[in-house]
Amino acid sequence: MSFITRRKSVELAPGEGGSGLKRTLGWPHLMALGVGAIIGTGIYTLTGVAAGLAGPAVILSFAVAGVVCACAALCYAEMASLSPQAGSAYAYSYMTLGELVAWVVGWSLILEYTLVCSAVSVGWAGYAAGLIHGAHIPIPDSLLAGPEAGGIVNLPAAFIALAVTGMLLVGTRESATVNFVLVCVKLVALAGFVALTLPHFDASHFHPFAPFGYAAHAIDGKKYGVMGAAAIIFFAFYGFDAISTAAEEAKNPKRDLTIGIVGSMIMCTLIYMVVAACALGASPYDVFSKSGEPLAFVLRQLGQPAAASLIAGAAVVALPTVIMVFMFGQSRVFFAMARDGLLPTGLAKVSKRGVPSTVTILTGVIAAVIAGGLPLSEIASLANAGTLCAFIATALAVMVLRRRAPELMRSFSTPLVWLIGPAAVLGCLYLFTSLSAKTIIFFFIWNAVGVVVYLLYGRTNSRLKA
């Protein structure tokens, strides 16, 4: 049973014994990756979904999810600067908690990143469908929504997932540059939304403040209340973990990763709070929460159809940055696991452009299939389960290394680690229990399948095999 506890060395060279990734990213690229991932479907689409679960108190849901993510982000910053390896929480778990736990975390990350790509594709499709209808393009509604929404297939969602896959195959630096430009477009659009809605702010929209209460409770299979919404809106905040998957492609990882992770988290938390407050002040939550494009819907309600079209257009242009970042992260987790021998080593092959092309294509195709058939809320909920697992593992890794190897040079140290670390673990556990029973059951089934795959393949093909 030694395979359960065998660990990689913290000092292990990232590319030792395998393919290497090119160091082409500076801290502006990494911070843009974080902002590009965090500000996306969460603010453009999930604001409406979460408002329907918590009412105006969704602002508290944002705060709760933000605090938990901030604790996790500080732990990620320490681990990423200490050991800049591709693989994120998977790599950190491998160094501290053992191979079997690392496999479970990596398998959960595969679930997370693939489903995030699918969820954002569905969110993008909601805005794209609005533009298609507005332009009177003759596309049947049955091809603009999945089966659960009364359609046949969500064609725009599948299309954008595959389009981003093609963009990533061009190259890492090129993709990051496109992402940087689109992030700027996204921020300008949100600033415009705030400017247009502030004059219409109505404080009466915040009463009653918490119509569904504060604790998570189930109604018709969905978790309502502030904490129930927080478990969903949690999806809106993560993205900084995708930065850590780019560790081997950072020019100065010990400095740049810390700036990218902490900086993007602080910036995005402030933006989320302001935009959510403006949306709630401009329109009753039970009105805009029913729309698949809530921000554009609010502007139309205010008699601003041109601005609504611009917001929708900006979402259509900029939301693919989120898909790009998470698809990037997914391929790097696949890459790291394959390089370690836990998955077929052929998946670790890197193209001349420095891209693990096989796993990038595989991720894109799977994400497109899921996006074409499942609704946003279910995909986001499932993605959150995998993320919470990874966050818990990273917080535990930080605390374990503080005890096991206090002498290691840390260019960034998590402040108040014995407060922040446990807070991240307990906060994530609480949010996990706030997810729907269906989501939790699926998560455990997914990992049960994963353990079988590991025992049949990874255990005997691991590079650490005695």
Long-range contacts (C-beta under 8 A, 24 or more apart in sequence): 2-466, 3-99, 3-100, 3-459, 3-462, 3-465, 4-98, 4-99, 4-100, 5-98, 5-99, 5-100, 6-98, 6-99, 6-462, 6-464, 6-466, 7-94, 7-95, 7-96, 7-97, 7-98, 7-99, 7-464, 8-91, 8-94, 8-95, 8-340, 8-464, 9-95, 10-82, 10-83, 10-95, 10-401, 10-405, 10-408, 12-85, 12-95, 14-84, 14-85, 14-86, 14-247, 14-248, 15-248, 17-339, 17-463, 18-339, 18-345, 18-348, 19-335, 19-339, 19-348, 19-349, 19-350, 19-356, 20-248, 20-350, 21-86, 21-172, 21-248, 21-249, 21-332, 21-335, 21-350, 21-354, 22-172, 22-173, 22-249, 22-354, 23-248, 23-249, 23-250, 23-251, 24-172, 24-173, 24-176, 24-249, 24-251, 24-354, 25-172, 25-173, 25-176, 25-246, 25-249, 25-250, 25-251, 25-256, 26-250, 26-251, 26-252, 26-256, 27-250, 27-252, 27-255, 27-256, 27-259, 27-260, 28-180, 29-173, 29-176, 29-177, 29-179, 29-180, 30-243, 30-246, 30-250, 30-256, 30-257, 30-259, 30-260, 30-261, 31-259, 31-260, 31-263, 31-264, 32-176, 32-179, 32-180, 32-183, 33-176, 33-179, 33-239, 33-242, 33-243, 33-246, 33-260, 33-264, 33-325, 33-328, 34-239, 34-240, 34-242, 34-243, 34-260, 34-261, 34-263, 34-264, 34-265, 34-268, 34-325, 35-183, 35-187, 35-239, 35-264, 35-267, 35-268, 36-179, 36-180, 36-182, 36-183, 36-186, 36-239, 36-321, 36-322, 36-324, 36-325, 37-238, 37-239, 37-240, 37-242, 37-243, 37-321, 37-322, 37-325, 37-326, 38-236, 38-237, 38-238, 38-239, 38-240, 38-264, 38-265, 38-268, 39-183, 39-186, 39-187, 39-190, 39-268, 39-271, 39-272, 39-322, 40-120, 40-123, 40-186, 40-239, 40-318, 40-319, 40-321, 40-322, 41-119, 41-120, 41-122, 41-123, 41-124, 41-235, 41-236, 41-319, 41-322, 41-376, 41-380, 42-233, 42-235, 42-236, 42-237, 42-272, 43-190, 43-236, 43-271, 43-272, 43-275, 43-276, 43-295, 44-123, 44-127, 44-293, 44-294, 44-295, 44-315, 44-319, 45-123, 45-126, 45-127, 45-292, 45-293, 45-294, 45-376, 46-123, 46-232, 46-233, 46-235, 46-236, 46-376, 46-380, 47-236, 47-275, 47-276, 47-279, 47-294, 47-295, 48-288, 48-289, 48-290, 48-291, 48-292, 48-294, 48-297, 49-232, 49-289, 49-376, 49-377, 49-380, 50-229, 50-232, 50-233, 50-236, 51-229, 51-279, 51-280, 51-285, 51-288, 51-289, 51-294, 52-285, 52-286, 52-289, 52-290, 53-212, 53-222, 53-223, 53-224, 53-225, 53-228, 53-229, 53-232, 54-210, 54-212, 54-224, 54-225, 54-226, 54-228, 54-229, 54-230, 55-208, 55-209, 55-210, 55-211, 55-212, 55-285, 55-286, 56-205, 56-206, 56-207, 56-208, 56-209, 56-210, 56-280, 56-285, 57-209, 57-210, 57-211, 57-212, 57-214, 57-226, 57-229, 58-226, 58-229, 58-233, 58-276, 58-280, 58-285, 59-273, 59-276, 59-277, 59-280, 60-210, 60-214, 60-226, 60-230, 61-226, 61-227, 61-229, 61-230, 61-233, 62-230, 62-233, 62-236, 62-269, 62-272, 62-273, 62-276, 63-273, 64-226, 64-227, 64-230, 64-427, 65-230, 65-233, 65-234, 65-236, 65-237, 65-431, 66-237, 66-269, 66-272, 66-273, 67-427, 68-234, 68-391, 68-423, 68-424, 68-427, 68-428, 68-431, 69-234, 69-237, 69-238, 69-240, 69-265, 69-391, 70-265, 70-269, 71-395, 71-420, 71-421, 71-423, 71-424, 71-427, 72-241, 72-391, 72-394, 72-395, 72-424, 72-428, 73-240, 73-261, 73-262, 73-265, 74-262, 74-414, 74-415, 74-420, 74-424, 75-391, 75-394, 75-395, 75-397, 75-398, 75-414, 75-420, 75-421, 75-424, 76-240, 76-241, 76-243, 76-244, 76-261, 76-394, 77-257, 77-258, 77-261, 77-262, 77-412, 77-414, 78-398, 78-410, 78-412, 78-413, 78-414, 78-417, 79-244, 79-394, 79-397, 79-398, 79-401, 80-243, 80-244, 80-247, 80-253, 80-257, 80-258, 80-261, 81-253, 81-254, 81-255, 81-257, 81-258, 81-410, 81-411, 81-412, 82-401, 82-408, 82-410, 82-411, 83-247, 84-247, 84-248, 84-250, 84-253, 84-254, 84-257, 85-247, 85-248, 85-336, 86-245, 86-246, 86-247, 86-248, 86-249, 86-332, 86-333, 86-335, 86-336, 86-339, 87-245, 87-332, 87-333, 87-335, 87-336, 87-337, 88-241, 88-242, 88-244, 88-245, 88-247, 88-329, 88-332, 88-333, 88-390, 88-394, 89-241, 89-244, 89-390, 89-391, 89-393, 89-394, 89-397, 90-333, 90-336, 90-337, 90-390, 91-336, 92-393, 92-394, 92-397, 93-393, 93-394, 93-397, 94-340, 95-397, 95-401, 96-396, 96-397, 96-400, 96-401, 96-404, 97-393, 97-396, 97-397, 97-400, 99-342, 99-458, 99-462, 99-464, 100-451, 100-454, 101-393, 103-337, 103-342, 103-450, 103-451, 103-454, 103-458, 104-389, 104-447, 104-450, 104-451, 105-389, 105-390, 105-393, 106-333, 106-336, 106-337, 106-342, 107-446, 107-447, 107-450, 107-453, 107-454, 108-385, 108-386, 108-387, 108-389, 108-390, 108-443, 108-446, 108-447, 108-450, 109-329, 109-330, 109-333, 109-386, 109-390, 110-330, 110-333, 110-334, 110-386, 111-382, 111-383, 111-385, 111-386, 111-443, 111-446, 112-383, 112-385, 112-386, 112-387, 112-390, 113-242, 113-326, 113-327, 113-329, 113-330, 113-333, 113-363, 114-330, 114-363, 114-366, 114-367, 114-370, 115-367, 115-370, 115-379, 115-380, 115-382, 115-383, 115-386, 116-235, 116-322, 116-326, 116-383, 117-161, 117-164, 117-323, 117-326, 117-327, 117-330, 117-363, 117-364, 117-367, 117-371, 118-157, 118-161, 118-367, 118-368, 118-370, 118-371, 118-374, 118-379, 119-235, 119-371, 119-376, 119-379, 119-380, 119-383, 120-319, 120-320, 120-322, 120-323, 120-326, 121-154, 121-157, 121-158, 121-160, 121-161, 121-323, 121-367, 121-368, 121-371, 122-146, 122-154, 122-157, 122-371, 122-374, 122-375, 122-376, 122-379, 123-292, 123-319, 123-376, 124-156, 124-157, 124-160, 124-315, 124-316, 124-319, 124-320, 124-323, 125-154, 125-156, 125-157, 125-160, 125-371, 126-292, 126-293, 126-376, 127-292, 127-293, 127-296, 127-312, 127-315, 127-316, 127-319, 128-156, 128-160, 128-316, 129-156, 129-292, 130-292, 130-293, 130-296, 130-312, 131-309, 131-312, 131-313, 131-316, 132-156, 134-309, 146-372, 146-373, 146-374, 146-375, 147-373, 148-374, 148-375, 148-378, 149-375, 153-372, 153-373, 154-371, 154-372, 154-373, 155-372, 157-368, 157-371, 157-372, 158-368, 158-369, 158-371, 158-372, 159-368, 160-319, 160-320, 160-323, 160-371, 161-323, 161-327, 161-364, 161-367, 161-368, 161-371, 162-364, 162-365, 162-368, 163-320, 164-320, 164-323, 164-324, 164-327, 164-364, 165-327, 165-360, 165-361, 165-363, 165-364, 165-365, 165-368, 166-364, 167-320, 167-324, 168-324, 168-327, 168-328, 168-331, 168-355, 168-360, 168-364, 169-351, 169-353, 169-355, 169-357, 169-360, 169-361, 170-353, 170-355, 171-353, 171-354, 171-355, 172-249, 172-328, 172-353, 172-354, 172-355, 175-324, 175-328, 178-324, 179-321, 179-324, 179-325, 182-317, 182-318, 182-320, 182-321, 183-318, 183-321, 185-314, 185-317, 185-318, 186-314, 186-315, 186-318, 186-319, 186-321, 187-271, 188-314, 189-310, 189-311, 189-314, 189-315, 189-318, 190-271, 190-275, 192-307, 192-310, 192-311, 193-275, 193-278, 193-279, 193-295, 193-298, 193-299, 193-307, 193-311, 194-274, 194-275, 194-278, 196-299, 196-302, 196-304, 196-307, 197-278, 197-279, 197-281, 197-282, 197-298, 197-299, 197-302, 198-278, 198-281, 200-281, 200-282, 200-302, 201-278, 201-281, 201-282, 202-281, 202-282, 203-281, 205-280, 205-281, 205-282, 205-283, 205-284, 205-285, 206-280, 206-281, 216-433, 216-434, 218-436, 218-437, 221-436, 221-437, 221-438, 222-377, 222-436, 223-434, 223-435, 223-436, 227-430, 227-431, 227-434, 228-434, 230-431, 230-434, 231-381, 231-384, 231-431, 231-432, 231-434, 231-435, 232-377, 232-380, 232-381, 232-384, 234-384, 234-387, 234-388, 234-431, 235-380, 235-381, 235-383, 235-384, 235-387, 236-272, 237-265, 237-268, 237-269, 237-272, 238-387, 238-391, 239-264, 239-268, 239-322, 239-325, 239-326, 240-264, 240-265, 241-329, 241-387, 241-390, 241-391, 241-394, 242-325, 242-326, 242-328, 242-329, 245-328, 245-329, 245-332, 245-333, 246-328, 246-329, 246-332, 248-332, 249-354, 254-411, 254-412, 255-411, 258-411, 258-412, 292-376, 323-367, 327-360, 327-363, 327-364, 327-367, 330-359, 330-363, 331-355, 331-356, 331-359, 331-360, 331-363, 332-356, 334-359, 334-362, 334-363, 335-359, 339-463, 340-462, 340-463, 340-464, 341-458, 341-461, 341-462, 341-463, 341-464, 341-465, 342-454, 342-457, 342-458, 342-461, 342-462, 343-457, 343-458, 378-439, 381-435, 381-436, 381-439, 382-439, 382-442, 382-443, 384-431, 384-435, 384-439, 385-432, 385-435, 385-439, 385-440, 385-442, 385-443, 386-443, 388-428, 388-429, 388-431, 388-432, 389-432, 389-443, 391-424, 391-428, 392-424, 392-425, 392-428, 392-429, 394-424, 395-420, 395-421, 395-422, 395-424, 395-425, 395-428, 396-421, 396-425
